[in-house]
Amino acid sequence: MKNSQREGLLLALDFGGTKLAAATAVLGENQLLDQTQAAAPQDSNAGTDMDIVARLAHGLLEMAKLPLVAVGVSFGGPVDAGQGLVRLSHHTQGWENVPLREMLEDRHGVPVAVDNDANVAALGEFRFGAGQGCGSLMYITVSTGVGGGWILDGKPWRGEGGMAGEIGHVVVDPQGPVCPCGKRGCVERLASGPFIAQRAREWLQTEPRRGSILRQLAIDEAESTREHELALDQRLAGGYEITAEMVSRAADLGDDLAWQALEVSARALGRAIGNAANLVDPRRFVLGGGVTKAGERWWATVRRVARETALPEVELEIIPAALGDDAPLWGAMALAQDLGPPPQRQE
Ligand SMILES: [Zn+2]
């Protein structure tokens, strides 16, 4: 009887834009027992996402043969965490005002906590990753978008309306280009992967004498694909299929135009981090997402500009995330841990 509470199982679920994942952990243990994932189908909707995640979870629960005690959920879109309500998904149809917590509580018969992926990833890094040992942090993901989540004094800070951490739409250049949100010069418009690529592509077209390394990478890439003729057409028209990853590689090889496209990203992010440090003073900033693989020069620029922007008295460190794409899953496990009964002390 004494050990009965230790023998419980926690379930973590991750509804991401491109992948769906589930993991289990034994109550009281800071490691995953098992994890599994599936790609989100191209034409998926809320119903198919739910079915796939249910299947993943069912498989793990069957294998573990322990009673489930709590479920934590990361959702890739705006969530009312207090109500466990998904507001919508930017990737998938049918998620408008879905009471996900209630639905999962009905299915599993245990407490469920739901939050958006940036908040959950922040919690994951805080408890299991690059944030271990600190009291507060801001987690920032720089990928196809830019998102963030706060941990303050050991707890997620979601804001009164659940909108805290939206560093992607902090304005760092009021005269800058128009962001999808309608404002000018947001961090996301300057720092995210698709806009790094777009900027480099535009410069290649307007500055035909620069960017020869990037140009060559784009041509090689296009010619290695099946659409050889299309590649040729693009080259004749002066258009190139450019990705942020290609821009990073070209910058690494010494392409000046490519580096300048990246530098805009690093400077915008550094500015916003310096401002956030001045406002909240969390000391540690943990950065994840594809763009953070852009190389040491990108990191050095983020750190330098953040340092220049923050007051000299404000201490800050900017470090890479440790959990990669699994941060939301680990964070969902942390949510489940917080719902489950506290681990019993072993006598
Ligand atoms: Zn914006």
Boltz pocket constraint, residues with backbone or C-beta under 6 A from the ligand:
constraints:
  - pocket:
      binder: B
      contacts: [[A, 168], [A, 169], [A, 179], [A, 180], [A, 181], [A, 182], [A, 183], [A, 186], [A, 187], [A, 188], [A, 189]]
      max_distance: 6.0
